[in-house]
Amino acid sequence: MGGLWQRWRRPVLLILIMAVVTLSLSYTAQVRGRLITLSGLLAWAALPVETGFAAVGQHVVQAAATVRQLGQLQAENQRLRQEMADYQSVRAELAQVLAVNDQLAAALGMQRAYRGWRLVPATIVARSPDSWFDTVVIDRGSDAGVQVGMAVVVPQGVVGRVIQVTPHTATVMLLLDPNSGVGAVDVRSQAAGIVQGQDPVSGTVNFLLFAHRPDVAPGDAVVTSRFSQYFPPGLLIGRVVAVRHTQFGLTVTATVDPSVHFDQLATVMVVEYAPPGAVAPPLYGGGG
């Protein structure tokens, strides 16, 4: 018996080992199949979660992109606003330059029309807020030949007269100043009187007539008369817009709308010299 075991021991052990390995492989395969099946079940169960996370991630990316686009749009909007503000500023400056250029061109034409006259061009450099329509300061003074009492005009008509002078500047009392007074005449009827400033806010002046029953009517042109102390004759003052009588009918006063737009003045001409007996050329129907 001992010799038989010794003889078949190795084949028997080999067979046992092979049986054990076969059983082990079979068991492992079964376990692995279960594991694979379990893994599939877990993956299927996790699919909605993964899909949800993917959707959330996509929305986050889209939201981030929208935020970037909003930031870009805000920056672009700000840039466009700044460009519009710059454009409006340039447009306003251009309009101002064009207005001044028009006034300079008109002043040049006035110098050509007033032959034999000496006109000193000047620019308004200061206006007081308290007396905006009473006085202005110009950039020409005694060094340029400007003297107290000289008339100041523009192509549209009478501006005022010089009341104070320094070497480089001069103060001009405007026609609208209640202290002003200009000898005037109605072009149509030749009715004479004095034009005086009134409340500057109204923008009109009073034409105080000398005659008891003067022939003055709305629409009549009023110019400086030959009896004016400071102004050469024939300078346009404005047009009559209303006529009224005093309480007892002894005097007549006409309201005159000045031909000059005092709120738009930028450049003026100082009449340094006018030939004796000269009459200003007709201006807008106001010549004498």
Steps between C-alpha positions, in 0.01 A plus 500: 500500500778738584668414176178568304457851653857578428444394143174701437563790737616751238219427247239523778641829631513640148136403445397662833688815423337522157156446657561776756618740230197418285260560788679824587481630144133409478423675826703805399318520169166490679607768747641713220175473308311619804748786542460598137124485536514708820724753329249530216217549746694774681582669172133491395393634836757781483411598142229758592734654756781522249257642241381756757854603585578530129193721446588713802854532372374606158270763656789628712714535188217676318441731798868587513495575129190720546669689783801562277272618218315734739830642616607552140164662416525732801852600401387558141200701621725714719736556208213603273365736766841663531529532124152658486594747774821587316301542178248731667782705650677532166170586332431776754849639459465489123166683516659768715795534265266525200291765676808708579625448145168629363528808720856563386398462136214746554738743671737478205213575266407795720853640478479485121157664494598784736760659275680794654409382851756366746359198676692317771404131524473365854399184680283488809710350780281549807139539605375539854222262605345788695498729194497255208295734280640825642874496430771290335879517495689489169865420432592837347594811697684828473804332346277413202354850479179427691365795702208568731185595309576304183211312343507121491315326219457174310366450146149454646505840672577689822660316791581787737781742583831493685478630858838393643843433351825339610808452281385155390127479573186710489158481668199542273157608625244310294192650338285298743649669807235724665765771525558510125355763271529523120361770270274320255264556209222304333621426146155513341356813665819666625341536845785564743561408860730318739540126539555394862562162650247344732480174688770290326300181555236617253766550230327814369568876522277807525478758223397827666367727225523879506178580310158483666349305213790335321445277200643173632362155428598139572749371246674838454880489500675720757857627442740737669431865417740775398440656841641202689790596724705182462371316195537580129159534327334211324604212727215254540355475852199278441132493401190629672281226648248708697390863552341636817383841621542645848201543727416848373616438145775759523784268393536183302739216573578220258641162595789403274637149450878539452653359183800370693480169687685604814513149643696377196765771477857383462673757278427872456634805317598824675441808284831682542424752226207587274535756218320829577145490366528131411191284540529132574410274207154342514490193724202265475277779374611746765710744302427869522 
